[in-house]
Amino acid sequence: MASESSGSVSTTSSMSVSNQAQPDHTQDPHKRAKFLALLIGCVGVVYGDIGTSPLYAFREAMLTAGATTGGAARETVLGLLSLILWALTIIVTLKYIVILLRADNEGEGGTLSLMALAQRAMGRRTNVVFVLGILGAALFYGDALITPAISVLSAVEGLKLVHPAMERAVLPITLAIIIGLFAVQSRGTAAVAKWFGPITLVWFITMAIGGLLHIADDPGVFASLNPAYAVQFMFSHGKIGLIALGAVFLAVTGAEALYADLGHFGKKPIRVAWAIVVFPALALNYLGQGAMVLADPTKLESPFFLLFPDWALLPVVVLATFATIIASQAVITGAFSLTRQAIQLRLLPRLEIRHTSADQEGQIYMPQVNYLLMIGVLLLVVLFGSSSKLATAYGIAVTGTMVATACLAFIVVWRRWNWPLWAAVALMTPFVTIDLIFFSANALKIMDGGYVPLLVALGIMLCMWTWVTGAGILSDKIGRTDVPLASLIERLGQSPPARTPGCAVFLTAEPNTAPHALLHSLKHYKVLHEKNVILTIRSTTVPRVSDQDRVSIETIDSSFSKVTLRFGYMEEPNVPKALALCRKQGLKFDIMSTSFFLSRRSIRPSVRGGMPIWQDKLFIVMAHNASDASAYFHIPTDRVVEIGAQISV
C-alpha cells in the first residue's frame, strides 16, 4: 500500500537558514570546558574509523608489495611509509580539513548535504549532481558493511598472538561481538557515547606510545617523510606499485567521517583534534611499525600488535576491540543519519525512525536499516574469514565516495563560492586526480572481493533510482485525474453539501489541486467539515528550518485554507507540533477535534508503465515496506481517516 502522503513531501530550495558564527571557546572557562568535551567526543566519533587503520593498513601494503617475513627491501618499507604519511597529509589534512569542512550546508556535512548544496549552487536539479550524490551515498553503505567486519575481525585476530590455540575462537568471538553491537542499537548510543571519546583518546595515546617504543630500532625511518621515496616506489614497481597503492589507501579510510559528522561537532573541534591528537598518533605509530620491520622483518606477521611487549598484548587486544566497536558504531550511526537524509530528499521511501534520546535530536535508530546491515556484516565475516581477505574488498567504496565528493565540491567552489572556473579547476583537479588514482588501484581488486561494495552500491542506487522514477510516474498518473481546487470550491459554493463540526486536514503534494481524499470523502460521505485545511509538506535543501519559516498559510475562504509546512532534511517531520505554530498566524488547531485524511493507494504493476515490469515490482515492494504515514508524520492514529484507491504504475 502507498499513501498519498508519500508524494506529499516535495523538495524546495527557496528556504535559507542563517549561519551562526562559531563561538570563541578560548575565553570563558565554561566554554573551554564545553569545547574540551566536544574535542574528546570528536576523537571518538569522528576519528574512530581512521584510528583503527594501523591495525592492518601497513601490513597489507607490505604484503601486497611482495614483502615477506623473510625480509623486505629498505626502499619498499620507506616508499610505502612515505605513501601512507603523504596520503594522510594530502587527502585528510588538505582536502577534508582545510577545504571540504568549509563546504558546509548550513553547518551540516556529508555527501547528500554536499549534493543539496551543489543543486542550490546550480539553481536547479541536474542529473549530473543527482547521480554523483546518490553514487556517493550508495557507496557509503558498502563502507558501512565492511568497516565493522574488517575492524572487529582485525582486532580479535590479535588473540592468535596471545595464544596460538585462540585462532579457532577468532571467528565465533567476532560474530558474537557483531551480533551484540547491532542488538544494542535499539537502546540508543546516548548512554555509551560518553565513553567513546575517552576510550578512543586512550587508544590514540597507546598507538603513539607503541610507535615511539620502536622508532629507535631504525631512526632512518624518518627518511620516509621525504615524498621522493613515495614517487620512487610508484615508478619502480609498475603494476605492483599500483596494487600496493590500493592497500595504502586503507590508511585513510574513515576520512569521509570528518565531513559527515560536521554537524555534530563543528569545524574547530574536528580540526584541532586532527592536529594535536589524531595525525601525530597515526604518524608515530606507522613510523614505529616501519622501523620495527626494518630492524626485524619477521615482525611483519603482525606489526601493530608486536609493537607492544608480551605483558601488554592482551590489554592492547582488548583496547583494540573496544576501538573497533566504536569505529563500527560510527558508521552504523552514519548509515541511520544518511538514510534519514535520503528519505527527506525523497530518494527512498519512508522507513521507521525511532528517537533514542530526549536531548540529542540526531540520536536515532532505524530497525530495518539495522537488521539489513547486521545480516550483511555477518555474511562478510563468514564468507571472507580474515581481515587480510576483507582488505581486498575494502577501499573501493571509500575511494568511489571520495571521487563523487571531490566532483561535487568542484561545483560548490565554482558556482557557490563564485571562484573563477580556472581557479576552481586548479584547486580541485589535483584532489580528483589523486582520488581517481586510488580508485583505479582499488579497482584492480574487484575480482578478489572488491565487487562486494560495488554490488551493494549498485543495489542501493537501483532502489533510489526506482523510487524516484516510480514516484514521478505515480504522480503523473494521479495528476491526470486531478481536479483544480479552485473549481471544486466554486462548485461547493454553488451546491453546498451538508456540514459537520470540526476541522479536516487533507495531506497532498499539490496544493492547487483537490486532494483525492477530499474528493472521495465528498463522494462517499456527502459532508464537508466546517474548517478544511489543504496541507502540503515540503522538504527543503537546508538541514533545518527555523520556526518563523516553518509555516505558510493562505486563506481561500471561510471554509478552506492552504497550509505549507517546511522541514529540513535533517529534521523529523512532526506535523501536530508544526501546526501548533499556526496559532501565531491566526489559524488555530485543536488536535482532538481535527481529523486527518490520507489516501492509501494499492499499487499494481503495469505492462504499459514507464518502467520495466521487474522495476515496477521493486517499486511496489518498497512502497509496501514504507512506514505508515501517520506514524512518520507523528499524527495521532485516532485522528486519521484513510481512504483507499487502486492504481497501476
C-alpha positions in Angstrom: 0.0 0.0 0.0 1.2 3.5 -0.7 -0.1 6.6 1.0 -0.8 9.8 -0.9 1.4 11.5 1.7 4.3 9.6 0.2 4.1 12.1 -2.5 3.2 15.0 -0.2 6.8 15.7 0.6 8.5 17.7 -2.1 11.8 19.5 -2.2 12.3 23.2 -2.4 15.4 25.3 -2.3 13.8 28.6 -1.6 14.4 28.4 2.2 17.5 29.7 3.9 18.7 29.4 7.4 21.2 31.9 8.7 24.6 30.6 9.7 25.6 31.4 13.2 29.2 32.4 13.9 31.4 29.9 15.6 31.7 30.8 19.3 35.1 31.5 20.8 35.8 28.7 23.1 39.1 30.1 24.4 37.9 32.9 26.7 35.2 31.7 29.1 36.1 28.7 31.4 32.6 27.2 30.8 33.1 27.5 27.1 36.6 26.0 27.3 35.2 23.0 29.3 32.4 22.6 26.7 35.0 22.8 23.8 37.1 20.2 25.6 34.1 17.9 25.8 33.4 18.4 22.1 37.1 17.7 21.4 37.2 14.4 23.2 33.8 13.3 21.8 35.1 14.3 18.3 38.1 12.0 18.8 35.8 9.0 19.5 33.0 9.6 16.9 34.8 11.3 14.0 38.1 9.6 14.1 37.1 6.1 15.4 37.3 4.6 11.9 40.5 6.1 10.7 42.0 5.3 14.1 41.7 1.6 13.6 43.5 1.6 10.2 47.0 1.0 11.7 45.8 -2.5 12.7 46.0 -3.6 9.1 47.0 -0.9 6.7 50.8 -1.0 6.8 50.8 -4.8 7.0 48.5 -5.2 3.9 50.5 -2.6 2.0 53.8 -4.5 2.6 52.3 -7.9 1.8 50.7 -6.6 -1.4 54.1 -5.1 -2.4 55.6 -8.6 -2.2 57.3 -8.3 1.2 57.6 -11.4 3.4 58.7 -12.1 7.0 61.9 -13.3 5.4 62.8 -9.7 4.5 61.9 -6.6 2.6 63.9 -4.1 0.6 64.5 -0.9 2.6 63.3 1.2 -0.3 60.0 -0.7 -0.2 59.4 0.0 3.5 60.3 3.7 3.2 58.3 4.1 0.0 55.1 2.6 1.5 55.5 4.6 4.7 56.0 7.7 2.6 52.8 7.0 0.6 50.9 6.4 3.8 52.1 9.6 5.5 51.6 11.8 2.4 48.1 10.3 1.8 47.2 11.3 5.3 48.6 14.8 4.6 47.1 15.4 1.2 43.7 13.6 1.4 42.8 14.2 5.0 44.6 17.4 6.0 44.4 19.4 2.8 41.3 18.1 1.1 39.0 17.4 4.1 40.3 19.5 7.0 41.3 22.6 5.0 38.9 22.7 2.1 35.8 20.5 2.5 35.0 21.5 6.0 34.3 24.9 4.6 31.7 23.5 2.2 29.0 23.1 4.9 25.3 23.2 4.1 24.1 25.4 7.0 26.5 23.6 9.3 25.9 20.1 8.0 28.2 17.9 6.0 28.2 14.6 4.1 27.6 13.5 0.6 23.9 14.3 0.4 24.4 17.6 2.1 27.0 18.5 -0.5 24.6 17.3 -3.2 21.9 19.6 -1.9 24.4 22.5 -1.7 25.6 21.8 -5.3 22.0 21.7 -6.5 21.3 25.1 -4.9 24.5 26.4 -6.4 23.4 25.3 -9.9 20.0 26.9 -9.3 18.1 23.7 -10.4 18.2 19.9 -10.1 20.6 18.5 -12.6 21.2 14.8 -13.5 25.0 15.0 -13.0 24.7 16.4 -9.5 21.9 13.9 -8.6 23.9 10.9 -9.9 27.0 12.0 -8.1 25.1 12.4 -4.9 23.3 9.1 -4.9 26.5 7.4 -6.1 28.4 8.7 -3.1 25.6 7.9 -0.7 25.2 4.3 -2.1 28.9 3.6 -1.8 28.8 4.7 1.8 26.5 1.8 2.6 29.2 -0.5 1.2 31.7 1.1 3.6 29.2 0.7 6.4 29.1 -3.0 5.8 32.8 -3.6 5.5 34.0 -1.4 8.3 32.5 -3.4 11.2 33.6 -6.6 9.6 37.2 -5.8 9.0 37.7 -3.7 12.1 36.4 -6.1 14.7 38.0 -9.1 12.9 41.4 -7.5 12.7 41.3 -6.6 16.5 40.1 -10.1 17.6 42.8 -11.7 15.4 45.3 -10.3 17.9 44.3 -13.2 20.2 46.3 -15.5 18.0 49.4 -13.8 19.3 48.3 -14.2 22.9 48.0 -17.9 22.4 48.0 -19.9 19.1 45.1 -22.1 20.3 42.9 -19.0 20.3 42.9 -19.0 16.4 39.8 -21.2 16.3 37.9 -18.8 18.6 38.6 -15.7 16.4 35.6 -16.2 14.1 33.0 -17.1 16.8 34.1 -14.2 19.0 33.9 -11.8 16.1 30.4 -12.9 15.2 29.3 -12.6 18.8 30.6 -9.1 19.1 29.0 -8.0 15.9 25.6 -9.5 16.9 25.9 -7.8 20.3 26.8 -4.5 18.7 23.7 -4.5 16.4 21.5 -5.8 19.2 22.1 -2.8 21.4 21.4 -0.2 18.7 17.7 -0.1 19.7 18.8 1.2 23.1 20.5 4.2 21.6 24.1 5.3 21.7 23.5 8.2 24.2 24.3 6.0 27.2 27.6 4.7 25.8 28.6 7.6 23.6 30.1 9.5 26.6 32.7 6.7 26.8 33.6 6.7 23.1 35.8 9.8 23.3 37.9 8.8 26.4 38.4 5.2 25.2 39.5 6.3 21.7 41.7 9.0 23.2 43.4 6.3 25.3 43.6 4.2 22.0 45.4 7.0 20.2 47.8 7.6 23.1 48.5 3.9 23.2 49.2 3.8 19.5 51.6 6.8 19.8 53.5 5.1 22.7 53.7 1.8 20.7 55.3 3.7 17.8 57.7 5.7 20.0 58.9 2.4 21.6 60.3 1.2 18.3 61.3 4.3 16.2 64.7 4.0 17.7 65.0 0.5 16.2 65.9 2.2 13.0 65.9 6.1 13.1 66.5 6.1 9.4 62.7 5.5 9.1 62.3 9.3 9.2 63.6 9.4 5.6 60.0 8.4 4.6 58.9 11.9 5.4 60.6 12.8 2.0 57.9 12.4 -0.7 60.6 11.4 -3.1 60.5 7.9 -1.6 56.8 7.6 -2.4 57.3 8.8 -6.0 60.3 6.4 -6.5 58.3 3.5 -5.2 55.5 4.1 -7.6 57.7 4.5 -10.6 59.9 1.5 -9.8 57.2 -1.1 -9.0 54.9 -0.7 -12.0 51.6 -2.6 -11.6 52.7 -4.0 -8.2 53.1 -0.4 -7.1 49.5 0.4 -8.2 48.2 -2.6 -6.4 50.1 -1.7 -3.3 48.6 1.8 -3.5 45.2 0.2 -3.1 46.4 -1.2 0.3 48.0 2.2 1.2 44.5 3.7 0.9 43.4 1.7 3.8 45.2 4.2 6.0 42.8 7.0 5.1 39.5 5.1 5.2 37.3 6.9 7.6 38.2 10.4 6.2 34.7 10.9 5.0 33.6 10.9 8.6 35.3 14.2 9.0 32.8 15.8 6.7 29.8 13.6 7.5 30.0 14.5 11.2 30.5 18.2 10.7 27.0 19.0 12.0 27.6 17.1 15.3 30.8 18.8 16.4 31.6 21.8 14.2 34.7 22.7 12.3 37.0 23.8 15.1 36.9 20.6 17.3 37.4 18.4 14.2 40.4 20.4 13.1 42.0 20.7 16.5 41.6 17.0 17.3 43.2 16.1 14.0 46.2 18.5 14.5 47.0 17.7 18.1 45.9 14.1 18.7 45.0 12.0 15.7 47.6 12.9 13.0 50.6 12.8 15.4 49.4 9.5 16.9 48.9 7.9 13.5 52.2 9.1 12.1 54.2 7.9 15.1 52.5 4.5 15.0 53.2 4.0 11.3 56.8 5.2 11.7 57.2 2.8 14.6 55.9 -0.2 12.6 58.2 0.7 9.8 61.3 1.0 12.0 60.5 -2.3 13.7 60.1 -4.2 10.4 63.3 -2.6 9.1 65.1 -3.9 12.2 63.3 -7.3 12.3 61.4 -8.4 9.1 59.8 -11.4 11.0 57.6 -8.9 12.8 55.7 -8.3 9.6 53.4 -11.1 10.6 51.5 -8.6 12.8 53.5 -5.3 13.0 50.9 -3.4 15.0 50.4 -5.8 18.0 54.1 -6.7 18.1 54.9 -3.1 18.8 53.9 -3.9 22.4 55.7 -6.1 25.0 54.2 -9.5 25.7 52.7 -8.4 29.1 50.7 -5.7 27.4 49.5 -7.7 24.4 46.2 -8.9 25.9 45.2 -5.4 27.3 46.0 -3.9 23.8 43.9 -6.6 22.1 41.0 -5.7 24.4 41.5 -2.0 23.9 41.7 -2.5 20.1 38.4 -4.5 20.2 36.7 -1.6 22.0 38.2 0.8 19.5 36.9 -1.2 16.5 33.5 -1.4 18.1 33.5 2.4 18.4 34.6 2.7 14.8 31.8 0.3 13.8 29.3 2.3 15.8 30.3 5.5 14.0 29.5 4.0 10.5 26.2 2.4 11.8 25.1 5.7 13.2 26.2 7.3 9.9 24.1 4.9 7.9 21.0 5.8 10.0 21.6 9.5 9.5 22.3 9.1 5.8 19.1 7.1 5.3 17.0 9.7 7.1 18.5 12.4 4.8 17.7 10.2 1.8 14.1 9.8 2.9 13.7 13.6 3.4 15.2 14.2 0.0 12.7 11.7 -1.5 15.4 9.3 -2.6 13.9 6.4 -0.5 10.5 5.5 0.9 9.6 6.3 4.5 11.2 3.9 7.0 10.6 3.6 10.7 12.6 6.1 12.7 12.9 5.8 16.5 14.5 8.5 18.6 16.6 7.1 21.4 17.5 10.3 23.2 15.3 13.1 24.6 18.2 15.6 24.4 20.0 14.7 21.2 17.8 15.0 18.1 20.4 13.2 16.0 20.3 10.1 18.1 18.0 7.8 16.1 17.5 4.1 15.5 16.2 2.6 12.2 15.2 -1.1 12.7 15.1 -2.1 9.0 18.4 -0.5 8.3 20.0 -2.0 11.4 18.7 -5.5 10.5 20.0 -5.4 6.9 23.4 -4.1 8.0 23.8 -6.8 10.6 22.9 -9.6 8.1 25.4 -8.1 5.6 28.2 -7.7 8.1 27.8 -11.3 9.4 27.8 -12.7 5.8 31.0 -10.8 5.0 32.8 -12.1 8.1 31.8 -15.7 7.4 32.5 -15.6 3.6 35.9 -13.8 3.9 37.0 -15.2 7.2 40.0 -13.0 7.8 40.9 -9.3 7.8 43.5 -9.8 5.1 40.9 -11.2 2.7 38.4 -8.5 3.7 41.1 -5.8 3.0 40.8 -6.7 -0.7 37.2 -5.7 -0.7 37.8 -2.5 1.3 38.8 0.8 -0.2 36.8 0.8 -3.5 33.7 2.0 -1.8 35.5 4.8 0.1 37.5 5.9 -3.0 34.4 6.0 -5.0 32.7 8.2 -2.4 35.7 10.5 -2.4 35.7 10.9 -6.1 32.0 11.8 -6.0 32.6 14.2 -3.1 35.5 15.9 -4.9 33.4 16.4 -8.1 30.5 17.9 -6.1 33.0 20.1 -4.2 34.3 21.4 -7.5 30.7 22.6 -8.4 30.4 24.2 -5.0 33.7 26.0 -5.2 32.9 27.2 -8.8 29.2 28.1 -8.5 28.6 28.6 -4.8 31.8 30.3 -3.7 32.0 32.1 -7.1 35.5 31.2 -7.9 36.7 31.7 -11.5 36.4 28.5 -13.4 40.2 28.2 -13.9 40.8 28.7 -10.1 38.2 26.0 -9.2 39.8 23.6 -11.7 43.3 24.4 -10.3 42.2 23.8 -6.8 40.2 20.6 -7.2 41.9 18.8 -10.1 44.8 17.6 -8.0 42.4 16.0 -5.5 40.2 14.5 -8.1 43.3 13.1 -9.8 44.6 11.6 -6.6 41.2 10.1 -5.8 40.9 8.6 -9.3 44.4 7.1 -8.9 43.4 5.5 -5.6 40.1 4.3 -7.1 42.0 2.7 -10.1 44.3 1.0 -7.7 41.4 -0.4 -5.7 39.6 -1.4 -8.9 42.3 -3.9 -9.6 40.9 -5.8 -6.6 37.4 -6.1 -7.9 37.6 -9.8 -8.7 39.3 -10.5 -5.3 36.4 -9.1 -3.3 36.1 -5.5 -4.4 32.9 -6.5 -6.2 31.1 -6.7 -2.8 30.8 -3.0 -2.0 30.1 -2.3 -5.7 27.2 -4.7 -5.8 25.9 -3.2 -2.6 26.2 0.3 -4.0 24.6 -0.7 -7.3 21.7 -2.2 -5.4 21.2 1.0 -3.3 21.4 3.2 -6.4 18.9 1.0 -8.2 16.5 1.3 -5.3 16.9 5.1 -5.2 16.5 5.4 -8.9 13.5 3.1 -8.9 11.8 5.1 -6.1 12.4 8.5 -7.7 11.3 7.3 -11.1 8.3 5.3 -9.8 7.1 8.2 -7.6 7.3 10.5 -10.6 5.2 8.1 -12.7 2.7 7.7 -9.9 2.4 11.4 -9.5 1.9 11.9 -13.3 -0.9 9.3 -13.4 -2.6 10.7 -10.4 -2.3 14.2 -11.9 -4.3 13.1 -15.0 -7.4 12.8 -12.8 -6.7 15.9 -10.7 -9.5 18.5 -10.2 -8.3 22.1 -9.6 -9.0 23.1 -6.0 -10.5 26.5 -7.1 -13.0 24.7 -9.4 -14.1 22.3 -6.6 -14.5 25.2 -4.1 -16.6 27.1 -6.6 -18.9 24.1 -7.2 -19.2 23.5 -3.5 -20.3 27.2 -3.2 -23.0 26.6 -5.8 -24.2 23.4 -4.3 -23.2 23.3 -0.7 -23.1 19.8 1.0 -24.1 19.1 4.5 -21.6 20.5 7.1 -20.2 18.7 10.1 -18.4 20.4 13.0 -14.7 20.4 13.4 -11.6 20.7 11.2 -10.4 18.4 8.5 -6.8 18.3 7.3 -6.1 16.8 3.9 -2.5 15.9 3.0 -1.5 16.5 -0.6 1.7 17.1 -2.6 -0.1 19.6 -4.9 -1.8 22.4 -3.0 -3.6 23.8 -6.1 -5.4 20.5 -6.9 -8.1 18.9 -4.8 -6.7 16.1 -2.7 -8.1 12.7 -3.7 -9.0 12.1 0.0 -11.3 15.2 -0.1 -12.9 14.1 -3.4 -13.6 10.6 -2.1 -14.8 11.9 1.2 -17.4 14.1 -0.6 -18.4 11.3 -2.8 -18.9 8.7 -0.1 -19.9 10.7 3.0 -21.7 13.7 1.3 -20.5 16.0 4.0 -17.9 18.8 4.4 -16.2 19.9 7.7 -16.7 23.5 8.9 -12.9 24.1 8.5 -10.8 22.4 5.9 -7.0 22.6 5.6 -5.1 21.6 2.4 -1.8 20.6 3.9 1.4 20.3 1.9 4.7 19.2 3.5 7.9 20.4 1.8 11.4 19.0 2.4 14.0 21.8 1.9 17.6 21.5 0.7 18.8 23.0 4.0 19.3 20.8 7.1 16.9 22.7 9.4 14.2 25.3 9.2 13.6 27.9 11.8 10.1 28.2 13.4 9.4 31.5 11.7 10.0 29.9 8.3 8.2 26.7 9.2 4.6 27.6 8.3 2.9 29.4 5.4 -0.8 30.0 5.5 -3.1 31.1 2.6 -6.7 31.7 3.4 -9.0 30.8 0.5 -12.4 31.5 2.0 -14.2 30.9 5.3 -14.1 27.1 4.9 -10.8 26.4 3.2 -7.2 27.3 3.9 -3.8 26.2 2.4 -1.0 25.4 4.9 2.5 24.6 3.9 4.9 23.1 6.4 8.6 23.0 5.7 11.2 20.7 7.2 14.9 20.4 6.7 16.4 17.2 5.5 18.0 16.6 8.9 14.7 17.1 10.8 11.9 14.8 11.8 8.5 16.0 10.3 6.3 16.4 13.3 3.0 17.7 11.8 1.0 18.4 15.0 3.9 20.3 16.6 4.3 22.3 13.4 0.6 23.0 13.1 0.7 24.5 16.6 2.8 27.3 15.1 -0.2 28.3 13.0 -1.8 30.0 16.1 0.7 32.8 15.8 -0.7 33.5 12.3 -4.3 33.4 13.4 -5.2 29.8 12.4 -6.0 27.7 15.5 -5.8 23.9 15.7 -7.3 21.7 18.3 -5.8 18.3 17.5 -8.5 16.5 19.5 -11.2 18.0 17.2 -9.2 17.7 14.0 -9.4 14.7 11.6 -6.5 14.0 9.2 -7.5 12.5 5.8 -4.9 10.4 3.9 -5.3 8.5 0.6 -3.9 5.0 0.8 -3.3 3.5 -2.6 -2.9 -0.1 -3.7 -0.3 -0.2 -6.5 -0.3 -2.8 -9.2 2.4 -3.4 -11.9 1.5 -2.4 -15.4 3.0 -3.8 -18.7 2.4 -0.4 -20.2 4.0 1.5 -17.4 7.0 3.8 -17.7 9.4 1.2 -16.1 10.1 -2.5 -16.8 7.9 -4.9 -15.0 10.6 -6.0 -12.7 11.2 -2.4 -11.7 7.5 -1.9 -11.2 7.6 -4.9 -8.7 10.6 -3.5 -6.9 8.8 -0.1 -6.5 5.7 -1.9 -5.2 7.8 -3.8 -2.7 9.5 -0.6 -1.5 6.1 1.1 -1.2 4.7 -1.9 0.8 7.6 -1.7 3.3 7.3 2.1 3.8 6.3 3.1 7.3 2.8 4.3 8.0 2.3 8.0 7.1 0.6 8.8 10.3 3.5 7.4 12.4 6.1 9.1 10.2 4.4 12.5 10.5 3.6 11.9 14.2 -0.2 12.3 13.5 -2.3 10.8 16.3 -3.6 7.5 14.9 -7.1 8.0 16.4 -7.4 11.2 14.4 -6.5 9.6 11.0 -9.0 8.6 8.3 -7.5 6.7 5.4 -9.4 6.3 2.1 -8.2 3.6 -0.3 -7.7 3.6 -4.1 -6.0 1.4 -6.6 -3.6 2.5 -9.3 -1.1 0.9 -11.8 2.4 2.1 -12.4 
